[in-house]
Amino acid sequence: MTRHRGGQAGFRQALLASEVPELTRQLLQDPESYVRASAVAAVGQLSSWGLLAAPSSPEHAATPQTPLEELLLVLTTDSEGFPRRAVMRVFTEWLRDGYADVAEDPERFVARVLQAASGDLDWEVRVQGLELALAFLEQLLGPCGPSAAAPPGALAQALQALCRVQLFEFAFRSLFDCDRPVAQKSCDLLLFLRAKATPSSNSQEAGDGPDVTSVEAALRRWQAGEQGQPLGGLAPEAVLAVLRSMDLEALQDTLAESSDHVERSPQSLLQDMLATVGVLGDNEADCY
């Protein structure tokens, strides 16, 4: 209803005068994860229309939180996957729609969200993190299309921003994720970026290319399963050189042909178990 009537003055006044905004916030603490996930979606809708007033309850008076901070708290502390997935969907919509608190400092927002999503045990959260990263890329470089190439100046600025938010580390690490949908999404994202960078593919003079040794070594360690190893500082030129050296099309084909052997690997199963252990009661079941 908010999506369709949020711009109507009478509806806005009635909603703000009701208990709906405060109740929505309270439901973020509901014992049921499905209710919390629905509350997250409602917070996203209400906030997008400026219909989520500051909390009025005494316990929130001392430390009022913006909707953005509230949902970041859900993303980083909620023990179940459904609310965290809902947060990632809201954040992606906010980034695409230019939500005020996000537009104020999009780099800081993206960096915080990707940091949380990259370490999440729920593969759907990681996929949503890559979807948000793709939305950020499109904002910087424009949508992919027949004339997808980005101007050199815009590309250079975008690459610096992507390094600052550590998007490349998240994307490269996701290429070797044990869950196939995550690896597929990362491959799509990197192919998109490489298409945008194509015009400058011949701009490096022979013998004057960047040193990619450390990046390639880290990627080999990640491929071998040493995911804890950091990628370290990244130079945009090194990122582009590595991207051009990778056979992403072949990887994309391999992932498309794969079925359950990646998604149902012991490591993937262990991650799913760790994501829910200690959360479910004796007679409860997570339909994930």
Backbone as CSV, one residue per row, in Angstrom:
resi,resn,N_x,N_y,N_z,CA_x,CA_y,CA_z,C_x,C_y,C_z
1,MET,0.831,-1.198,0.000,0.000,0.000,0.000,0.875,1.260,0.000
2,THR,1.951,1.224,0.805,2.856,2.374,0.846,3.471,2.640,-0.518
3,ARG,3.798,1.569,-1.248,4.415,1.717,-2.565,3.506,2.485,-3.524
4,HIS,2.170,2.254,-3.408,1.231,2.857,-4.351,0.655,4.183,-3.858
5,ARG,0.577,4.364,-2.531,-0.089,5.559,-2.009,0.829,6.461,-1.191
6,GLY,2.128,6.111,-1.153,3.042,6.872,-0.314,3.134,8.339,-0.658
7,GLY,2.791,8.705,-1.897,2.863,10.102,-2.293,1.599,10.893,-2.055
8,GLN,0.543,10.249,-1.569,-0.722,10.937,-1.334,-0.719,11.575,0.050
9,ALA,-1.002,12.872,0.111,-0.894,13.624,1.368,-1.783,13.041,2.458
10,GLY,-3.027,12.715,2.133,-3.935,12.180,3.136,-3.457,10.864,3.706
11,PHE,-2.949,10.007,2.835,-2.435,8.714,3.290,-1.219,8.906,4.185
12,ARG,-0.330,9.812,3.799,0.874,10.066,4.588,0.519,10.572,5.984
13,GLN,-0.404,11.507,6.065,-0.797,12.054,7.367,-1.416,10.981,8.250
14,ALA,-2.286,10.158,7.663,-2.932,9.103,8.438,-1.912,8.090,8.938
15,LEU,-0.958,7.754,8.090,0.044,6.760,8.479,0.962,7.295,9.570
16,LEU,1.400,8.541,9.426,2.280,9.133,10.432,1.578,9.297,11.773
17,ALA,0.259,9.500,11.749,-0.504,9.656,12.989,-0.838,8.319,13.634
18,SER,-0.617,7.242,12.915,-0.954,5.915,13.435,0.230,5.321,14.196
19,GLU,0.052,4.107,14.681,1.109,3.402,15.402,1.957,2.542,14.470
20,VAL,1.671,2.600,13.177,2.361,1.712,12.240,3.879,1.910,12.244
21,PRO,4.398,3.144,12.147,5.857,3.294,12.125,6.543,2.715,13.363
22,GLU,6.001,3.015,14.541,6.639,2.501,15.758,6.487,0.991,15.865
23,LEU,5.324,0.473,15.482,5.121,-0.977,15.514,6.084,-1.677,14.562
24,THR,6.308,-1.068,13.414,7.242,-1.654,12.448,8.628,-1.786,13.054
25,ARG,9.062,-0.742,13.740,10.375,-0.794,14.393,10.409,-1.881,15.465
26,GLN,9.351,-1.995,16.241,9.307,-2.997,17.302,9.391,-4.414,16.736
27,LEU,8.781,-4.617,15.570,8.768,-5.954,14.975,10.138,-6.383,14.459
28,LEU,11.084,-5.454,14.378,12.459,-5.843,14.049,13.058,-6.733,15.130
29,GLN,12.453,-6.721,16.325,12.925,-7.531,17.451,12.045,-8.757,17.684
30,ASP,11.113,-9.041,16.791,10.188,-10.159,16.983,10.949,-11.483,17.053
31,PRO,10.470,-12.443,17.861,11.162,-13.736,17.964,11.191,-14.519,16.651
32,GLU,10.195,-14.316,15.789,10.131,-15.073,14.540,10.935,-14.372,13.441
33,SER,11.818,-15.120,12.821,12.669,-14.526,11.784,11.858,-14.046,10.585
34,TYR,10.755,-14.732,10.267,9.942,-14.329,9.122,9.266,-12.984,9.389
35,VAL,8.867,-12.775,10.635,8.263,-11.493,11.006,9.315,-10.387,10.931
36,ARG,10.507,-10.672,11.432,11.584,-9.675,11.369,11.905,-9.319,9.912
37,ALA,11.920,-10.328,9.037,12.198,-10.063,7.624,11.121,-9.170,7.014
38,SER,9.861,-9.421,7.368,8.772,-8.577,6.861,8.885,-7.162,7.410
39,ALA,9.299,-7.047,8.673,9.482,-5.723,9.269,10.604,-4.961,8.570
40,VAL,11.661,-5.669,8.203,12.762,-5.039,7.463,12.256,-4.460,6.145
41,ALA,11.457,-5.248,5.410,10.905,-4.766,4.141,10.013,-3.548,4.359
42,ALA,9.231,-3.576,5.449,8.349,-2.443,5.748,9.154,-1.197,6.100
43,VAL,10.221,-1.366,6.876,11.096,-0.237,7.202,11.664,0.365,5.920
44,GLY,12.064,-0.495,4.987,12.595,-0.003,3.721,11.586,0.823,2.954
45,GLN,10.343,0.338,2.879,9.299,1.067,2.157,8.944,2.381,2.849
46,LEU,8.722,2.320,4.154,8.342,3.526,4.893,9.439,4.587,4.816
47,SER,10.673,4.148,4.945,11.790,5.097,4.918,11.945,5.741,3.548
48,SER,11.715,4.965,2.502,11.850,5.503,1.150,10.898,6.664,0.906
49,TRP,9.746,6.647,1.570,8.750,7.701,1.422,8.811,8.727,2.551
50,GLY,9.809,8.603,3.433,9.911,9.539,4.551,8.802,9.375,5.559
51,LEU,8.320,8.141,5.727,7.179,7.885,6.603,7.573,7.163,7.884
52,LEU,8.863,7.084,8.154,9.303,6.421,9.378,9.837,7.482,10.323
53,ALA,8.988,7.906,11.260,9.374,8.957,12.200,10.404,8.431,13.185
54,ALA,11.084,9.346,13.867,12.050,8.958,14.889,11.347,8.181,15.989
55,PRO,11.999,7.166,16.575,11.366,6.375,17.624,10.974,7.236,18.808
56,SER,9.752,6.978,19.322,9.241,7.794,20.425,9.303,7.088,21.765
57,SER,9.633,5.804,21.769,9.658,5.071,23.034,10.840,5.513,23.872
58,PRO,10.706,5.517,25.212,11.767,6.017,26.097,13.091,5.301,25.919
59,GLU,13.050,3.978,25.656,14.315,3.252,25.565,15.132,3.658,24.347
60,HIS,14.489,4.281,23.333,15.220,4.724,22.148,15.576,6.204,22.197
61,ALA,15.068,6.902,23.187,15.232,8.357,23.210,16.692,8.770,23.344
62,ALA,17.462,8.023,24.148,18.850,8.414,24.401,19.730,8.197,23.172
63,THR,19.459,7.138,22.416,20.293,6.825,21.262,19.419,6.589,20.026
64,PRO,18.829,7.649,19.471,17.994,7.481,18.285,18.823,6.988,17.105
65,GLN,18.260,6.080,16.331,18.954,5.519,15.185,18.197,5.844,13.907
66,THR,18.944,6.065,12.851,18.311,6.216,11.547,17.898,4.829,11.056
67,PRO,16.954,4.765,10.119,16.603,3.463,9.544,17.818,2.734,8.971
68,LEU,18.748,3.478,8.380,19.947,2.862,7.836,20.745,2.170,8.930
69,GLU,20.952,2.838,10.047,21.704,2.243,11.145,20.963,1.044,11.732
70,GLU,19.644,1.148,11.821,18.856,0.035,12.354,19.002,-1.210,11.486
71,LEU,18.940,-1.021,10.180,19.039,-2.180,9.297,20.468,-2.712,9.213
72,LEU,21.461,-1.843,9.335,22.843,-2.325,9.419,23.032,-3.196,10.650
73,LEU,22.364,-2.827,11.731,22.440,-3.631,12.951,21.826,-5.010,12.722
74,VAL,20.706,-5.051,12.022,20.087,-6.339,11.695,21.038,-7.176,10.841
75,LEU,21.647,-6.558,9.845,22.543,-7.273,8.938,23.733,-7.877,9.670
76,THR,24.240,-7.182,10.656,25.464,-7.631,11.326,25.222,-8.446,12.588
77,THR,23.992,-8.457,13.105,23.765,-9.148,14.380,22.665,-10.193,14.348
78,ASP,21.735,-10.130,13.403,20.636,-11.101,13.406,21.192,-12.498,13.138
79,SER,20.736,-13.458,13.924,21.297,-14.808,13.852,20.683,-15.667,12.758
80,GLU,19.643,-15.200,12.103,18.990,-16.005,11.071,19.037,-15.300,9.717
81,GLY,18.960,-16.118,8.671,19.203,-15.605,7.333,18.113,-14.747,6.738
82,PHE,16.851,-15.059,7.026,15.765,-14.341,6.357,15.816,-12.827,6.578
83,PRO,15.990,-12.350,7.797,16.066,-10.893,7.984,17.281,-10.278,7.289
84,ARG,18.416,-10.975,7.305,19.614,-10.421,6.677,19.443,-10.330,5.157
85,ARG,18.810,-11.336,4.572,18.539,-11.273,3.131,17.617,-10.098,2.811
86,ALA,16.608,-9.902,3.664,15.675,-8.788,3.450,16.402,-7.450,3.519
87,VAL,17.345,-7.322,4.450,18.126,-6.083,4.563,18.898,-5.828,3.272
88,MET,19.526,-6.863,2.726,20.307,-6.675,1.509,19.425,-6.242,0.342
89,ARG,18.212,-6.774,0.265,17.303,-6.347,-0.808,16.916,-4.877,-0.648
90,VAL,16.642,-4.473,0.598,16.303,-3.071,0.859,17.486,-2.168,0.514
91,PHE,18.679,-2.542,0.937,19.856,-1.713,0.678,20.108,-1.554,-0.828
92,THR,19.904,-2.619,-1.590,20.101,-2.527,-3.038,19.086,-1.573,-3.659
93,GLU,17.839,-1.653,-3.200,16.808,-0.724,-3.688,17.151,0.711,-3.305
94,TRP,17.599,0.907,-2.075,17.955,2.259,-1.632,19.073,2.837,-2.484
95,LEU,20.079,2.023,-2.783,21.198,2.506,-3.595,20.722,2.886,-4.993
96,ARG,19.898,2.048,-5.583,19.402,2.322,-6.937,18.471,3.528,-6.975
97,ASP,17.682,3.703,-5.915,16.679,4.771,-5.904,17.206,6.094,-5.360
98,GLY,18.464,6.110,-4.882,19.029,7.351,-4.360,18.454,7.763,-3.026
99,TYR,18.199,6.791,-2.144,17.689,7.093,-0.801,18.627,8.087,-0.111
100,ALA,18.059,9.074,0.569,18.831,10.233,1.054,20.039,9.843,1.893
101,ASP,19.854,8.968,2.888,20.963,8.607,3.773,22.058,7.847,3.034
102,VAL,21.703,7.181,1.949,22.687,6.466,1.134,23.382,7.432,0.184
103,ALA,22.609,8.290,-0.462,23.163,9.242,-1.435,24.112,10.236,-0.779
104,GLU,23.972,10.439,0.524,24.838,11.374,1.248,26.293,10.951,1.178
105,ASP,26.559,9.651,1.267,27.925,9.128,1.172,27.858,7.687,0.663
106,PRO,27.614,7.505,-0.640,27.426,6.149,-1.166,28.637,5.246,-0.986
107,GLU,29.831,5.801,-1.064,31.026,4.963,-0.896,31.081,4.355,0.499
108,ARG,30.835,5.162,1.499,30.866,4.658,2.873,29.785,3.601,3.065
109,PHE,28.602,3.854,2.514,27.502,2.902,2.614,27.879,1.571,1.972
110,VAL,28.366,1.617,0.744,28.711,0.388,0.028,29.822,-0.365,0.747
111,ALA,30.821,0.352,1.236,31.927,-0.298,1.938,31.435,-1.038,3.176
112,ARG,30.557,-0.408,3.951,30.047,-1.039,5.171,29.208,-2.267,4.849
113,VAL,28.370,-2.160,3.831,27.492,-3.278,3.485,28.294,-4.443,2.912
114,LEU,29.247,-4.164,2.036,30.041,-5.240,1.450,30.899,-5.927,2.497
115,GLN,31.395,-5.177,3.457,32.182,-5.791,4.526,31.345,-6.804,5.296
116,ALA,30.092,-6.451,5.575,29.210,-7.366,6.299,28.809,-8.548,5.424
117,ALA,28.446,-8.278,4.179,27.957,-9.344,3.295,29.048,-10.345,2.954
118,SER,30.277,-9.880,2.801,31.355,-10.776,2.376,31.649,-11.854,3.408
119,GLY,31.403,-11.563,4.681,31.671,-12.547,5.720,30.449,-13.316,6.171
120,ASP,29.316,-13.115,5.514,28.078,-13.781,5.925,28.096,-15.242,5.492
121,LEU,27.615,-16.133,6.369,27.593,-17.554,6.058,26.440,-17.943,5.137
122,ASP,25.483,-17.062,4.951,24.327,-17.341,4.103,24.666,-16.967,2.659
123,TRP,24.627,-17.939,1.754,25.046,-17.653,0.377,24.123,-16.652,-0.306
124,GLU,22.854,-16.611,0.078,21.943,-15.647,-0.545,22.306,-14.217,-0.154
125,VAL,22.808,-14.034,1.043,23.263,-12.709,1.460,24.472,-12.300,0.626
126,ARG,25.378,-13.239,0.382,26.559,-12.922,-0.426,26.162,-12.601,-1.873
127,VAL,25.195,-13.341,-2.414,24.714,-13.037,-3.766,24.104,-11.641,-3.810
128,GLN,23.311,-11.309,-2.787,22.716,-9.973,-2.729,23.798,-8.903,-2.590
129,GLY,24.875,-9.232,-1.892,25.988,-8.293,-1.790,26.595,-7.996,-3.155
130,LEU,26.716,-9.027,-3.980,27.230,-8.829,-5.337,26.240,-8.060,-6.200
131,GLU,24.949,-8.259,-5.957,23.928,-7.492,-6.683,24.034,-6.010,-6.335
132,LEU,24.261,-5.722,-5.050,24.452,-4.332,-4.636,25.727,-3.762,-5.258
133,ALA,26.788,-4.575,-5.302,28.037,-4.128,-5.922,27.823,-3.810,-7.399
134,LEU,27.015,-4.617,-8.079,26.721,-4.367,-9.489,25.937,-3.068,-9.666
135,ALA,25.000,-2.818,-8.752,24.241,-1.559,-8.810,25.175,-0.362,-8.640
136,PHE,26.162,-0.495,-7.751,27.140,0.573,-7.541,27.981,0.776,-8.803
137,LEU,28.383,-0.327,-9.433,29.145,-0.241,-10.678,28.355,0.490,-11.761
138,GLU,27.074,0.156,-11.879,26.245,0.785,-12.905,26.083,2.278,-12.652
139,GLN,26.039,2.660,-11.382,25.946,4.087,-11.079,27.216,4.822,-11.487
140,LEU,28.351,4.157,-11.326,29.623,4.798,-11.651,29.922,4.785,-13.146
141,LEU,29.563,3.690,-13.820,29.998,3.490,-15.203,28.868,3.404,-16.215
142,GLY,27.627,3.399,-15.748,26.502,3.284,-16.662,26.147,1.830,-16.909
143,PRO,24.926,1.572,-17.403,24.482,0.193,-17.639,25.240,-0.452,-18.782
144,CYS,25.235,-1.767,-18.777,25.892,-2.514,-19.846,25.013,-2.471,-21.091
145,GLY,25.629,-2.401,-22.254,24.871,-2.335,-23.494,25.794,-2.463,-24.681
146,PRO,25.268,-2.293,-25.889,26.096,-2.405,-27.098,27.300,-1.468,-27.079
147,SER,27.094,-0.240,-26.589,28.222,0.698,-26.465,28.542,0.859,-24.986
148,ALA,29.026,-0.239,-24.405,29.181,-0.289,-22.960,30.424,0.416,-22.448
149,ALA,31.363,0.722,-23.313,32.640,1.248,-22.867,32.487,2.555,-22.111
150,ALA,33.211,2.655,-20.997,33.200,3.883,-20.201,34.322,4.808,-20.663
151,PRO,34.113,6.123,-20.640,35.186,7.065,-20.979,36.378,6.860,-20.052
152,PRO,37.607,7.011,-20.550,38.798,6.765,-19.726,38.798,7.525,-18.407
153,GLY,38.386,8.794,-18.428,38.380,9.571,-17.190,37.413,9.019,-16.172
154,ALA,36.204,8.688,-16.622,35.200,8.122,-15.721,35.648,6.765,-15.207
155,LEU,36.293,5.984,-16.072,36.768,4.663,-15.667,37.822,4.772,-14.577
156,ALA,38.770,5.688,-14.744,39.832,5.852,-13.751,39.261,6.244,-12.392
157,GLN,38.324,7.185,-12.376,37.704,7.603,-11.116,36.908,6.464,-10.495
158,ALA,36.190,5.717,-11.327,35.384,4.610,-10.817,36.262,3.530,-10.204
159,LEU,37.372,3.215,-10.855,38.261,2.172,-10.336,38.835,2.561,-8.983
160,GLN,39.166,3.833,-8.818,39.652,4.299,-7.520,38.582,4.101,-6.451
161,ALA,37.340,4.444,-6.783,36.243,4.276,-5.826,36.027,2.809,-5.498
162,LEU,36.110,1.938,-6.497,35.902,0.509,-6.274,36.994,-0.076,-5.392
163,CYS,38.200,0.432,-5.535,39.289,-0.007,-4.655,39.036,0.458,-3.225
164,ARG,38.544,1.679,-3.067,38.308,2.210,-1.718,37.241,1.414,-0.971
165,VAL,36.214,0.958,-1.669,35.147,0.208,-0.986,35.464,-1.283,-0.918
166,GLN,36.630,-1.690,-1.418,37.091,-3.084,-1.414,36.147,-4.007,-2.190
167,LEU,35.582,-3.470,-3.253,34.687,-4.284,-4.071,35.444,-5.404,-4.783
168,PHE,36.661,-5.119,-5.225,37.404,-6.133,-5.969,37.745,-7.333,-5.096
169,GLU,38.131,-7.077,-3.860,38.453,-8.199,-2.975,37.229,-9.089,-2.794
170,PHE,36.071,-8.476,-2.591,34.835,-9.240,-2.431,34.523,-10.036,-3.704
171,ALA,34.637,-9.384,-4.859,34.289,-10.044,-6.121,35.259,-11.172,-6.461
172,PHE,36.557,-10.931,-6.314,37.533,-11.970,-6.629,37.393,-13.158,-5.677
173,ARG,37.186,-12.869,-4.404,37.020,-13.952,-3.435,35.768,-14.777,-3.771
174,SER,34.722,-14.087,-4.216,33.468,-14.773,-4.528,33.590,-15.689,-5.738
175,LEU,34.570,-15.435,-6.601,34.781,-16.319,-7.754,35.051,-17.747,-7.317
176,PHE,35.647,-17.903,-6.138,36.010,-19.230,-5.651,35.087,-19.686,-4.527
177,ASP,33.918,-19.066,-4.442,32.952,-19.432,-3.408,32.472,-20.859,-3.639
178,CYS,32.242,-21.588,-2.554,31.814,-22.978,-2.683,30.360,-23.094,-3.119
179,ASP,29.614,-21.999,-3.100,28.228,-22.012,-3.571,28.178,-21.428,-4.978
180,ARG,27.699,-22.227,-5.915,27.738,-21.864,-7.332,27.054,-20.544,-7.663
181,PRO,25.875,-20.228,-7.091,25.242,-18.949,-7.440,26.107,-17.737,-7.107
182,VAL,26.899,-17.845,-6.041,27.780,-16.735,-5.663,28.876,-16.567,-6.716
183,ALA,29.500,-17.676,-7.099,30.554,-17.613,-8.111,30.006,-17.108,-9.442
184,GLN,28.801,-17.542,-9.812,28.197,-17.080,-11.063,27.951,-15.574,-11.039
185,LYS,27.432,-15.085,-9.934,27.148,-13.654,-9.827,28.436,-12.844,-9.891
186,SER,29.477,-13.338,-9.244,30.759,-12.640,-9.279,31.332,-12.625,-10.691
187,CYS,31.205,-13.739,-11.386,31.700,-13.817,-12.762,30.963,-12.810,-13.647
188,ASP,29.654,-12.714,-13.482,28.867,-11.743,-14.253,29.325,-10.315,-13.968
189,LEU,29.577,-10.032,-12.693,29.995,-8.682,-12.305,31.347,-8.327,-12.928
190,LEU,32.297,-9.265,-12.870,33.629,-8.985,-13.399,33.618,-8.893,-14.927
191,LEU,32.759,-9.674,-15.575,32.620,-9.547,-17.027,32.053,-8.176,-17.400
192,PHE,31.103,-7.710,-16.610,30.534,-6.377,-16.825,31.625,-5.312,-16.712
193,LEU,32.436,-5.421,-15.663,33.496,-4.434,-15.463,34.524,-4.500,-16.581
194,ARG,34.874,-5.702,-16.988,35.865,-5.831,-18.065,35.348,-5.222,-19.370
195,ALA,34.043,-5.389,-19.629,33.456,-4.784,-20.830,33.550,-3.265,-20.776
196,LYS,33.362,-2.710,-19.581,33.459,-1.258,-19.430,34.892,-0.772,-19.619
197,ALA,35.862,-1.631,-19.308,37.266,-1.219,-19.354,37.929,-1.557,-20.680
198,THR,37.208,-2.153,-21.598,37.793,-2.617,-22.860,38.532,-1.543,-23.641
199,PRO,38.030,-0.306,-23.733,38.727,0.691,-24.562,40.152,0.952,-24.151
200,SER,40.438,0.799,-22.841,41.800,1.096,-22.411,42.661,-0.149,-22.359
201,SER,42.184,-1.233,-23.012,42.933,-2.485,-22.938,44.293,-2.387,-23.624
202,ASN,44.414,-1.479,-24.590,45.687,-1.359,-25.296,46.458,-0.110,-24.897
203,SER,46.018,0.519,-23.811,46.644,1.783,-23.434,47.997,1.588,-22.772
204,GLN,48.262,0.367,-22.246,49.545,0.117,-21.612,50.593,-0.189,-22.674
205,GLU,51.686,0.475,-22.595,52.779,0.177,-23.512,53.425,-1.147,-23.124
206,ALA,53.980,-1.822,-24.099,54.657,-3.084,-23.823,55.782,-2.869,-22.830
207,GLY,55.850,-3.761,-21.855,56.884,-3.669,-20.840,56.599,-2.653,-19.770
208,ASP,55.471,-1.956,-19.890,55.156,-0.917,-18.916,53.908,-1.271,-18.112
209,GLY,53.562,-2.553,-18.105,52.357,-2.983,-17.405,52.563,-3.000,-15.902
210,PRO,51.462,-3.046,-15.148,51.545,-3.051,-13.689,52.015,-4.396,-13.154
211,ASP,52.513,-4.399,-11.948,52.950,-5.629,-11.295,51.728,-6.315,-10.690
212,VAL,51.380,-7.459,-11.234,50.190,-8.177,-10.760,50.568,-9.437,-9.989
213,THR,51.837,-9.583,-9.652,52.309,-10.818,-9.024,51.581,-11.109,-7.723
214,SER,51.475,-10.096,-6.855,50.864,-10.322,-5.546,49.382,-10.650,-5.673
215,VAL,48.701,-9.990,-6.618,47.272,-10.256,-6.817,47.067,-11.673,-7.320
216,GLU,47.845,-12.074,-8.317,47.691,-13.416,-8.868,48.039,-14.481,-7.836
217,ALA,49.027,-14.207,-6.991,49.390,-15.167,-5.948,48.253,-15.340,-4.949
218,ALA,47.623,-14.223,-4.577,46.495,-14.294,-3.646,45.334,-15.066,-4.258
219,LEU,45.063,-14.836,-5.531,43.971,-15.551,-6.198,44.249,-17.046,-6.255
220,ARG,45.503,-17.418,-6.478,45.845,-18.848,-6.487,45.636,-19.461,-5.113
221,ARG,45.972,-18.707,-4.060,45.759,-19.223,-2.696,44.270,-19.390,-2.429
222,TRP,43.470,-18.426,-2.865,42.022,-18.526,-2.651,41.458,-19.717,-3.414
223,GLN,41.949,-19.930,-4.639,41.466,-21.054,-5.426,41.823,-22.371,-4.745
224,ALA,42.934,-22.380,-4.028,43.354,-23.580,-3.302,42.621,-23.740,-1.979
225,GLY,41.763,-22.793,-1.639,40.970,-22.912,-0.424,41.445,-22.064,0.728
226,GLU,42.513,-21.287,0.542,43.026,-20.444,1.622,42.321,-19.093,1.582
227,GLN,41.004,-19.124,1.898,40.184,-17.922,1.769,40.524,-16.853,2.802
228,GLY,41.215,-17.224,3.857,41.530,-16.252,4.895,42.652,-15.303,4.524
229,GLN,43.379,-15.601,3.464,44.507,-14.763,3.069,44.007,-13.443,2.480
230,PRO,44.507,-12.302,2.977,44.061,-11.006,2.440,44.642,-10.750,1.059
231,LEU,43.935,-9.947,0.285,44.412,-9.589,-1.050,45.437,-8.468,-0.983
232,GLY,45.349,-7.658,0.055,46.288,-6.558,0.201,45.880,-5.356,-0.627
233,GLY,46.756,-4.351,-0.669,46.453,-3.135,-1.408,46.347,-3.398,-2.906
234,LEU,45.369,-2.776,-3.527,45.139,-2.986,-4.956,45.307,-1.682,-5.715
235,ALA,46.034,-1.741,-6.806,46.110,-0.605,-7.724,45.139,-0.871,-8.865
236,PRO,44.395,0.141,-9.303,43.428,-0.068,-10.390,44.042,-0.706,-11.630
237,GLU,45.269,-0.307,-11.976,45.906,-0.862,-13.169,46.151,-2.356,-13.019
238,ALA,46.516,-2.781,-11.797,46.744,-4.206,-11.561,45.444,-4.987,-11.665
239,VAL,44.363,-4.399,-11.162,43.057,-5.056,-11.238,42.666,-5.291,-12.691
240,LEU,42.816,-4.260,-13.518,42.455,-4.394,-14.928,43.328,-5.432,-15.626
241,ALA,44.610,-5.441,-15.301,45.507,-6.414,-15.927,45.108,-7.839,-15.562
242,VAL,44.754,-8.049,-14.296,44.323,-9.381,-13.864,43.015,-9.758,-14.543
243,LEU,42.085,-8.809,-14.625,40.798,-9.077,-15.273,40.992,-9.527,-16.719
244,ARG,41.894,-8.848,-17.422,42.104,-9.178,-18.833,42.814,-10.512,-19.011
245,SER,43.537,-10.930,-17.994,44.268,-12.196,-18.103,43.410,-13.401,-17.728
246,MET,42.245,-13.162,-17.121,41.391,-14.257,-16.668,40.430,-14.678,-17.776
247,ASP,40.256,-15.983,-17.915,39.306,-16.512,-18.898,37.940,-16.622,-18.226
248,LEU,37.293,-15.479,-18.058,36.018,-15.445,-17.348,34.911,-16.129,-18.140
249,GLU,34.994,-16.073,-19.475,33.975,-16.743,-20.287,34.001,-18.250,-20.058
250,ALA,35.209,-18.825,-19.996,35.319,-20.266,-19.757,34.792,-20.622,-18.375
251,LEU,35.106,-19.771,-17.399,34.607,-20.014,-16.048,33.088,-19.926,-16.022
252,GLN,32.539,-18.956,-16.737,31.087,-18.800,-16.797,30.435,-20.048,-17.397
253,ASP,31.038,-20.588,-18.458,30.504,-21.806,-19.079,30.582,-22.989,-18.126
254,THR,31.699,-23.094,-17.416,31.864,-24.197,-16.470,30.824,-24.124,-15.361
255,LEU,30.607,-22.928,-14.849,29.624,-22.753,-13.780,28.213,-23.039,-14.281
256,ALA,27.936,-22.679,-15.533,26.606,-22.926,-16.093,26.349,-24.415,-16.268
257,GLU,27.411,-25.176,-16.573,27.262,-26.617,-16.767,27.221,-27.370,-15.449
258,SER,27.751,-26.764,-14.397,27.778,-27.427,-13.096,26.367,-27.562,-12.563
259,SER,26.180,-28.549,-11.715,24.854,-28.706,-11.100,24.981,-28.669,-9.602
260,ASP,24.968,-29.838,-8.957,24.936,-29.842,-7.499,26.303,-30.046,-6.867
261,HIS,27.325,-30.357,-7.668,28.572,-30.753,-7.032,29.256,-29.591,-6.334
262,VAL,28.965,-28.354,-6.757,29.539,-27.193,-6.077,28.646,-26.761,-4.934
263,GLU,27.346,-26.629,-5.238,26.425,-26.086,-4.265,26.243,-27.016,-3.075
264,ARG,26.416,-28.331,-3.291,26.195,-29.292,-2.221,27.497,-29.898,-1.721
265,SER,28.570,-29.193,-1.901,29.845,-29.683,-1.415,29.841,-29.703,0.105
266,PRO,30.720,-30.515,0.730,30.767,-30.544,2.200,31.010,-29.176,2.811
267,GLN,31.852,-28.354,2.167,32.118,-27.027,2.720,30.863,-26.174,2.700
268,SER,30.093,-26.256,1.595,28.848,-25.497,1.504,27.857,-25.965,2.553
269,LEU,27.741,-27.291,2.715,26.819,-27.831,3.708,27.219,-27.379,5.105
270,LEU,28.524,-27.383,5.381,28.992,-26.944,6.691,28.644,-25.485,6.930
271,GLN,28.779,-24.643,5.914,28.430,-23.232,6.077,26.952,-23.072,6.392
272,ASP,26.097,-23.842,5.691,24.664,-23.760,5.964,24.357,-24.190,7.392
273,MET,25.062,-25.228,7.864,24.829,-25.708,9.226,25.278,-24.669,10.249
274,LEU,26.434,-24.064,10.005,26.941,-23.051,10.928,26.040,-21.832,10.973
275,ALA,25.369,-21.545,9.857,24.509,-20.362,9.794,23.285,-20.505,10.675
276,THR,22.899,-21.757,10.989,21.672,-21.954,11.760,21.904,-22.648,13.090
277,VAL,23.101,-23.172,13.342,23.328,-23.923,14.576,23.106,-23.030,15.790
278,GLY,22.455,-23.569,16.778,22.195,-22.816,17.991,21.034,-21.874,17.889
279,VAL,20.394,-21.804,16.720,19.300,-20.857,16.515,17.961,-21.552,16.581
280,LEU,17.870,-22.726,15.940,16.596,-23.412,15.850,16.268,-24.141,17.143
281,GLY,15.012,-24.110,17.536,14.561,-24.822,18.721,14.360,-26.286,18.420
282,ASP,13.905,-27.052,19.440,13.754,-28.488,19.273,12.762,-28.854,18.184
283,ASN,11.692,-28.085,18.050,10.631,-28.436,17.120,10.495,-27.436,15.980
284,GLU,11.541,-26.634,15.753,11.480,-25.634,14.701,12.277,-26.101,13.494
285,ALA,11.929,-25.584,12.350,12.655,-25.921,11.122,12.806,-24.673,10.275
286,ASP,14.008,-24.459,9.778,14.275,-23.342,8.876,14.069,-23.849,7.457
287,CYS,13.098,-23.289,6.742,12.763,-23.822,5.417,13.804,-23.464,4.379
288,TYR,14.884,-22.740,4.787,15.983,-22.461,3.856,16.582,-23.771,3.378
